Amino acid sequence: MFWADKTHFYSATDCLHTGSPCPAAVRLINKLSEALSKAEAVTTANFEITGQTRLPGCHKNCPAQYNASHELIRIYCGVSKAADSKQLARFADAVFSVGNSGHILGQMLERPCALAQANPNPAAPTNTKH
């Protein structure tokens, strides 16, 4: 699924359990992008937040990891706190990549059941006052 707002372009994969994008992940990525947009004027360009959560509203109450910066926001659904964040990022790079760039994933101990990603909308007004 793809959508956009004034500040971001969004992508979400279908969940392996439900066959459609996870509504809880969609809500979370929308809230994270809104928070980062509001924080842009008072944070540096390299500001980043990461964390783990449960996805309320998900019928499996999946655990998830997220990382969010002004350049990229990602949610990894169905992974534990122990999941390797670098492996998750490589997996998401492979899923969301454009063109034939190819990605070597290696062996993953945990693969997300769904992903969501937000990229800044280049047409969005900037609030940066760093």
C-alpha positions as CSV (number, residue, x, y, z in Angstrom):
1,M,0.0,0.0,0.0
2,F,1.2,3.5,-0.8
3,W,0.0,6.9,0.4
4,A,1.2,10.4,1.0
5,D,0.5,13.5,3.1
6,K,2.0,16.9,3.2
7,T,5.2,15.8,4.8
8,H,5.9,12.1,3.9
9,F,5.5,9.3,1.3
10,Y,4.5,6.0,2.9
11,S,4.8,2.4,1.9
12,A,3.4,-0.7,3.8
13,T,3.7,-4.3,3.0
14,D,0.9,-6.8,3.5
15,C,1.1,-8.7,6.7
16,L,1.9,-12.4,6.4
17,H,-0.9,-13.2,8.9
18,T,-3.7,-11.1,7.5
19,G,-2.9,-10.6,3.8
20,S,-3.3,-6.8,4.1
21,P,-1.3,-3.9,5.6
22,C,-1.3,-3.8,9.4
23,P,-3.7,-1.0,10.5
24,A,-1.7,-0.7,13.8
25,A,1.6,-0.2,11.9
26,V,-0.1,2.3,9.6
27,R,-1.4,4.3,12.6
28,L,2.0,4.2,14.3
29,I,4.0,5.3,11.3
30,N,1.5,8.2,10.8
31,K,2.0,9.3,14.4
32,L,5.8,9.0,14.2
33,S,6.0,11.0,11.1
34,E,3.7,13.7,12.6
35,A,5.9,13.8,15.7
36,L,9.1,14.1,13.7
37,S,7.7,16.8,11.6
38,K,6.7,18.8,14.7
39,A,10.1,18.2,16.2
40,E,12.1,19.2,13.1
41,A,12.5,22.8,14.2
42,V,14.0,21.9,17.6
43,T,16.1,18.8,16.7
44,T,19.3,18.3,14.7
45,A,19.4,16.7,11.3
46,N,20.8,13.5,12.8
47,F,18.1,13.1,15.5
48,E,16.8,9.6,15.7
49,I,14.5,7.6,18.0
50,T,14.3,3.8,18.2
51,G,12.2,1.5,20.3
52,Q,10.0,-1.5,20.7
53,T,6.3,-1.7,21.2
54,R,3.3,-4.0,20.9
55,L,0.9,-3.1,18.1
56,P,-2.5,-2.5,19.7
57,G,-5.2,-3.2,17.2
58,C,-3.2,-6.0,15.6
59,H,-5.2,-9.2,16.0
60,K,-2.0,-11.0,17.0
61,N,-0.8,-8.1,19.3
62,C,2.5,-8.4,17.4
63,P,5.7,-7.0,18.9
64,A,7.5,-4.5,16.7
65,Q,10.6,-2.5,16.5
66,Y,10.8,1.0,15.0
67,N,13.4,3.6,14.1
68,A,12.6,7.1,13.1
69,S,14.8,10.0,11.8
70,H,14.1,13.0,9.7
71,E,15.3,11.0,6.7
72,L,13.6,7.7,7.2
73,I,11.0,6.0,9.4
74,R,10.6,2.2,9.5
75,I,8.4,-0.2,11.5
76,Y,9.3,-3.9,11.6
77,C,6.2,-5.9,12.7
78,G,6.3,-9.3,14.4
79,V,9.9,-9.1,15.7
80,S,11.2,-9.4,19.2
81,K,13.3,-6.9,21.1
82,A,16.3,-9.2,20.4
83,A,16.0,-9.0,16.6
84,D,19.1,-7.7,14.9
85,S,18.4,-4.1,13.8
86,K,21.0,-4.2,11.1
87,Q,19.5,-7.3,9.6
88,L,16.1,-5.8,9.8
89,A,17.3,-2.7,7.9
90,R,18.9,-4.8,5.2
91,F,15.7,-6.7,4.8
92,A,13.7,-3.5,4.5
93,D,16.2,-2.1,2.0
94,A,15.7,-5.2,-0.1
95,V,11.9,-5.0,0.1
96,F,11.6,-1.2,-0.5
97,S,14.5,-0.8,-3.0
98,V,13.9,0.7,-6.4
99,G,15.5,-0.8,-9.5
100,N,17.8,-3.8,-9.7
101,S,20.3,-2.8,-7.1
102,G,20.2,-6.2,-5.3
103,H,20.8,-6.7,-1.7
104,I,22.6,-9.6,0.2
105,L,20.5,-10.4,3.2
106,G,22.4,-13.3,4.7
107,Q,20.8,-15.5,7.3
108,M,18.1,-13.8,9.4
109,L,17.0,-15.2,12.7
110,E,13.8,-13.2,12.6
111,R,12.0,-11.8,9.6
112,P,9.2,-9.2,10.0
113,C,5.7,-10.3,9.2
114,A,5.1,-6.8,7.8
115,L,6.9,-3.5,7.2
116,A,6.0,0.1,7.0
117,Q,8.2,2.9,5.8
118,A,8.0,6.7,5.5
119,N,10.3,9.0,3.5
120,P,10.2,12.8,3.5
121,N,8.1,14.4,0.9
122,P,10.6,16.7,-1.0
123,A,7.8,19.2,-1.7
124,A,7.0,19.6,2.0
125,P,7.9,22.9,3.7
126,T,10.8,22.7,6.0
127,N,10.8,23.9,9.6
128,T,14.5,23.5,10.1
129,K,16.1,26.2,12.3
130,H,19.3,24.3,13.4
